[in-house]
Every structure is written in structure tokens, then in C-alpha cells.
Amino acid sequence: MKRKLIDKKAERATQVEAMETALASGDNAAFETAKNAVANLNTEIENIDAVLAEKSRFGEAPADVPFEAPKAEKKPGGIEVMAKMLRREKLTDQEAEQVQKALVTGDNAVSGENYLVPADVQTEIRDLRKSYVSAKPLVNVIPVADLTGSTNFENSAPSGLTAFDDGDTIATETDPTFVKKPWTIKFYGKLIPISRILLKVASGLMAYLNRWFVRNAVISENGAIFTALKTGYNSGTPKSVAGWEELKQSITVDLDPSCLIDGVIVTNQSGFACLDAEVDGEGRPVLQANPAKPTEKLFQGLPVVVFPNAQLANIDATHFPMIYGSTKAGADFMEYEGLLFETSEHFLFNKNQNCLRVIEGFDVVSTDTSAYIYGSFSATV
């Protein structure tokens, strides 16, 4: 009977340890199973204790249990402990002590433990968060098939009819004048060699390189568009615009009302921050939210288009570029066949590399320079 009591207590200790392990791992089902087993064992142990107590009352000695020397506790091996750690199982006190003494990772590992720790290596290329918004929608894009050409524009404005009395000579109108705006396609491109082995093992590399080429093209196109818009206005000298009230007056007075139909306000991050900080006499922000586009702001009904400072640079520390009006009427983007992607497997054959190439041809022509204003915007004094 006493031997049975010892066995039941050992079995209960095992179930208690199972409860602890299940609780640490969040396994509710295993926890409840072990808990019920412990409750049943407690009842059995209490019953055995009661029997032994009754025997003792009447002088009945329990049967002798043969003496057994305690077995030497097996010292857990390092590999076993590491495997247990990787499975996120709870360590015994002896196992935890062994980890503290020898089984370590990092610079203090001296027995090759670092080889057992798996490394999470991701081959997918993650793009940096940068703005590569094209400025081409701001201007008039014209596809062309020739390398040179020109466009004719009127160079005078009608002054109206002249009044006359019956019998008088009718005034003769001066001939309208025209101006020719020539364009010449300029080519831009880049090469990038890439290992054929790397192409096989790096997932998503070709898709990334395509995006990389497009981003380079956007930077070149935007730079040419902004240069044409700035140099086309007043020989590149911007109009001084100090504060939101001067900007409002310039939009109303300096621009023909027809230029507001598709008008925009183009600025950089610093210019937007300066305009966004402006308030009216009642302390209300002058920029208004666009109900149709929650991420867009309006000023005098014109959408504010923001480009990075890296693409549209500040004029100086306190003056910022601001191009407002009909930029579509102000510049033509002559596009020759778009982006041309090519891949060669032979150009770098001796290096086991493919060569990727992108070429683009375009020219940006300044057209109606009265349709927009290039301003140097600063905060209200």
C-alpha cells in the first residue's frame, strides 16, 4: 500500500508539471486534462492515506517497501536543450542552469551553438519609401515619331473691332503674328549589368529593376519639365509672392480666368509647409480640404500638387518655388516612343552577365508663358 502511495504521488508530480507546461504554452485543452488527472490522483492519494491511517490506529504496520537507491538524474544534453528552446517548451531548473553555464548564443558561444539557431533570410527586395510622382500630367504630352519638329503659336492678341460711321473708311487690322517653337528629341538612358546566377536566386529582382529604371526616368522627366516652366517665365526670374494674400491677388489679377479651368499650384515640400501654415484674419487655415480627394488641399479652388525638395529645389532658405496657373498650356512634353527596355545575353557573355538597358527620348518646349506664373513664395510678413 505504501508503495502504491509513492507511485501515485510520483504520478501526480508528473501531471502537475504537465499543467505548468500547458499553461506556459497556452494549451488550454492539455491544461484541463492534466488538471483533472491531478484532481483524481489527489482523491486516490487521500484514500490511501486514510487506509494507512486506519491501519496505524490498530497497530498494523504497513508492508515494508524495499529500499531503492535514488537514481542519478540524467544531465540533459546541449542539443536536447537547444531543440527544446526552439520548440518554445519550458525548461527545467537544471536545463536552465545548463543554458546559463554553457549553452549560449552570440559572442559568448564557444561550442557551436550559433550553428543551431536558424537565420531568417528574406530575398525579397523592399523598396524605400520615396516619392516618384511624375510631373508629366501637369503638362501637355505629345507623342512624336520624328526626332525634330516645331509647333506654331500665335504671338499677338486681338484688340477688337473698330467703330465707324456709315461712309467712313473701315480700319484695317494689323496682321496677326506667329512664333515657331522648335523641338529636338534628346535621348537619356542607363545600363545595368547583372549576374545570371543572381537572376535565378533573387526573387523579384527583375520587377525591382524595372521599377528602378522607371524611377530614374521620372527624375529626369520632372527635372526637364520644371526647368522649362521656370525658364519659360520672365527669362527664369520668379515673381515675388509674399504671403497668401499676395498669392490670392496674383491668381485673380495676373492670370486669365481661362487659365484657372485646369489650373494647379505646383510647389515643393517646403513651399507647401509654408502655405499650409498661413491663416486668415480669423485664424483659419487658408488651405482647404478637397472633398473629392481627402489627401489633396485646395487654395482658391486650385489643387496644390507637392513634389519632393530633391526634385524641385528651394530658391533659398525662406523663398520657395510656386508655379500656378495652367501648366498644361505652358509647356509641351514631346515624347518619342516612350521608355524602351532591352535585355542582352551576349554583350557581357564573358562575364556570365546579362545587360539591361533603358532608353528614353523627349524634349520639353515652353509654349504659352502667359498661362502660368513662376513665383518665389515666402511667408506673410
C-alpha positions, 0 to 999 in steps of 0.5 A, a space after each residue: 500500500 505504501 508503495 502504491 502511495 509513492 507511485 501515485 504521488 510520483 504520478 501526480 508530480 508528473 501531471 502537475 508539471 504537465 499543467 505548468 507546461 500547458 499553461 506556459 504554452 497556452 494549451 488550454 485543452 492539455 491544461 484541463 486534462 492534466 488538471 483533472 488527472 491531478 484532481 483524481 490522483 489527489 482523491 486516490 492519494 487521500 484514500 490511501 492515506 486514510 487506509 494507512 491511517 486506519 491501519 496505524 490506529 490498530 497497530 498494523 504496520 504497513 508492508 515494508 517497501 524495499 529500499 531503492 537507491 535514488 537514481 542519478 538524474 540524467 544531465 540533459 544534453 546541449 542539443 536536447 536543450 537547444 531543440 527544446 528552446 526552439 520548440 518554445 517548451 519550458 525548461 527545467 531548473 537544471 536545463 536552465 542552469 545548463 543554458 546559463 553555464 554553457 549553452 549560449 548564443 552570440 559572442 559568448 558561444 564557444 561550442 557551436 551553438 550559433 550553428 543551431 539557431 536558424 537565420 531568417 533570410 528574406 530575398 525579397 527586395 523592399 523598396 524605400 519609401 520615396 516619392 516618384 510622382 511624375 510631373 508629366 500630367 501637369 503638362 501637355 504630352 505629345 507623342 512624336 515619331 520624328 526626332 525634330 519638329 516645331 509647333 506654331 503659336 500665335 504671338 499677338 492678341 486681338 484688340 477688337 473691332 473698330 467703330 465707324 460711321 456709315 461712309 467712313 473708311 473701315 480700319 484695317 487690322 494689323 496682321 496677326 503674328 506667329 512664333 515657331 517653337 522648335 523641338 529636338 528629341 534628346 535621348 537619356 538612358 542607363 545600363 545595368 549589368 547583372 549576374 545570371 546566377 543572381 537572376 535565378 536566386 533573387 526573387 523579384 529582382 527583375 520587377 525591382 529593376 524595372 521599377 528602378 529604371 522607371 524611377 530614374 526616368 521620372 527624375 529626369 522627366 520632372 527635372 526637364 519639365 520644371 526647368 522649362 516652366 521656370 525658364 519659360 517665365 520672365 527669362 527664369 526670374 520668379 515673381 515675388 509672392 509674399 504671403 497668401 494674400 499676395 498669392 490670392 491677388 496674383 491668381 485673380 489679377 495676373 492670370 486669365 480666368 481661362 487659365 484657372 479651368 485646369 489650373 494647379 499650384 505646383 510647389 515643393 515640400 517646403 513651399 507647401 509647409 509654408 502655405 499650409 501654415 498661413 491663416 486668415 484674419 480669423 485664424 483659419 487655415 487658408 488651405 482647404 480640404 478637397 472633398 473629392 480627394 481627402 489627401 489633396 488641399 485646395 487654395 482658391 479652388 486650385 489643387 496644390 500638387 507637392 513634389 519632393 525638395 530633391 526634385 524641385 529645389 528651394 530658391 533659398 532658405 525662406 523663398 520657395 518655388 510656386 508655379 500656378 496657373 495652367 501648366 498644361 498650356 505652358 509647356 509641351 512634353 514631346 515624347 518619342 516612343 516612350 521608355 524602351 527596355 532591352 535585355 542582352 545575353 551576349 554583350 557581357 557573355 564573358 562575364 556570365 552577365 546579362 545587360 539591361 538597358 533603358 532608353 528614353 527620348 523627349 524634349 520639353 518646349 515652353 509654349 504659352 508663358 502667359 498661362 502660368 506664373 513662376 513665383 518665389 513664395 515666402 511667408 506673410 510678413 
